[in-house]
């Protein structure tokens, strides 16, 4: 399961390097090649996350944003209206 953070890190570093490439004097041919390679890297990253990532233990109704302990607004209203 250590594959997911590694792939996310590599693709993120690639995106940062791609954004910095024009300012570093990299030739346009290499920048265009990086541009055409980037969708495949993003798709591979999404595949790895969906295939090997851990699903959340919460539903969308329980937590609107899963990375932060924040209860969704109107949760009590939704329960009362059912």
Secondary structure, DSSP 4 states (H G I P E B T S, - for coil): -THHHHHHHHHHHHHHHHHHHGGGT--HHHHHHHHHHHHHHHHHHHHHHHHHSPPPSS-TTTBSSTTS--BPTTHHHHHHT-
